[in-house]
Every structure is written in structure tokens, then in C-alpha cells.
């Protein structure tokens, strides 16, 4: 199972609020990091719901996986 598949399987909703990216990523990302990435156009694409910034769970998981490197 890939990293993105495991992240997707572990999250119960199809969206992730920016404030929850730390929990979604196992503490590796911070909401401010995502805000900075979004401002630079480097994020996974944000969704606004009721004034709250969210991400599509699957897109966020793939985005995280695309930036992960495995160290031997």
C-alpha cells in the first residue's frame, strides 16, 4: 500500500481542513506551511467552504506523497 493510499484510508472524510493538516500528515505539516504553499501556488489546490480553507483528501495525500523521499 502506498503512502497516499494509507493516508486516504486513515481519514474518515473526503476533505481535510487546513487546520487539520497536521493531524492528517502525522504532524509533518503545519497549517501555516500549507498557507505559504497555497500563496506560492505550490499547494495541492484549496477548497473554500464557509470561509474555511480545505483540501480534497485524495489530492492532499497524493501531494504529500509526491514530496516524500525515502532515506536509506
Backbone torsions as a table, in degrees:
resi	resn	phi	psi	omega
1	UNK	NA	132.5	-178.8
2	UNK	-75.7	166.7	177.9
3	UNK	-59.4	-46.1	-178.7
4	UNK	-64.5	-37.5	177.7
5	UNK	-64.1	-38.8	178.8
6	UNK	-68.8	-40.8	177.3
7	UNK	-62.0	-45.0	179.8
8	UNK	-61.9	-45.0	-178.2
9	UNK	-65.7	-26.7	-176.3
10	UNK	-86.9	-9.2	-175.9
11	UNK	-108.7	126.2	-171.8
12	UNK	-77.9	-15.1	-175.5
13	UNK	-116.3	157.7	180.0
14	UNK	-78.2	-6.2	177.2
15	UNK	-127.1	158.1	177.3
16	UNK	-129.1	120.9	176.0
17	UNK	-68.0	145.3	178.7
18	UNK	-54.7	-37.2	-179.7
19	UNK	-65.0	-14.9	-178.5
20	UNK	-105.4	4.3	-176.8
21	UNK	-62.9	-29.8	176.9
22	UNK	-62.4	-45.9	178.6
23	UNK	-66.8	-42.3	-179.8
24	UNK	-61.9	-39.1	-174.8
25	UNK	-92.6	9.3	-178.8
26	UNK	69.6	28.1	177.7
27	UNK	86.2	5.2	-177.0
28	UNK	-85.7	-17.9	178.3
29	UNK	-120.5	152.0	177.9
30	UNK	-119.3	147.7	177.9
31	UNK	-54.5	-35.9	178.5
32	UNK	-67.1	-35.0	176.3
33	UNK	-61.4	-44.3	179.9
34	UNK	-65.9	-38.0	177.2
35	UNK	-61.5	-42.7	177.7
36	UNK	-64.2	-44.5	179.0
37	UNK	-61.6	-41.5	178.5
38	UNK	-62.6	-43.2	-179.3
39	UNK	-62.7	-31.8	179.2
40	UNK	-87.0	-2.9	-177.3
41	UNK	74.3	23.0	-176.6
42	UNK	-109.2	2.5	-178.7
43	UNK	-82.9	-179.5	-178.2
44	UNK	-80.2	0.9	-176.1
45	UNK	98.5	121.8	-175.3
46	UNK	-102.4	157.2	177.5
47	UNK	-123.5	133.2	176.0
48	UNK	-100.2	125.2	177.3
49	UNK	-130.4	112.2	179.7
50	UNK	57.2	35.9	-179.9
51	UNK	81.5	-1.0	179.6
52	UNK	-100.9	136.6	178.6
53	UNK	-84.8	129.7	-180.0
54	UNK	-134.3	169.7	177.3
55	UNK	-131.6	147.6	170.3
56	UNK	-65.5	124.5	-176.0
57	UNK	-52.5	-47.6	-175.8
58	UNK	-67.6	-41.6	178.9
59	UNK	-64.8	-40.9	178.5
60	UNK	-64.5	-42.9	179.3
61	UNK	-62.2	-43.5	178.5
62	UNK	-65.9	-38.2	178.4
63	UNK	-62.4	-45.8	178.4
64	UNK	-61.2	-47.7	-179.2
65	UNK	-60.8	-37.4	-178.2
66	UNK	-68.0	-18.5	179.9
67	UNK	-103.1	-2.8	-177.8
68	UNK	-84.0	142.2	174.1
69	UNK	-125.5	143.8	179.0
70	UNK	-98.9	126.7	177.8
71	UNK	-101.3	134.6	179.9
72	UNK	-82.5	NA	NA
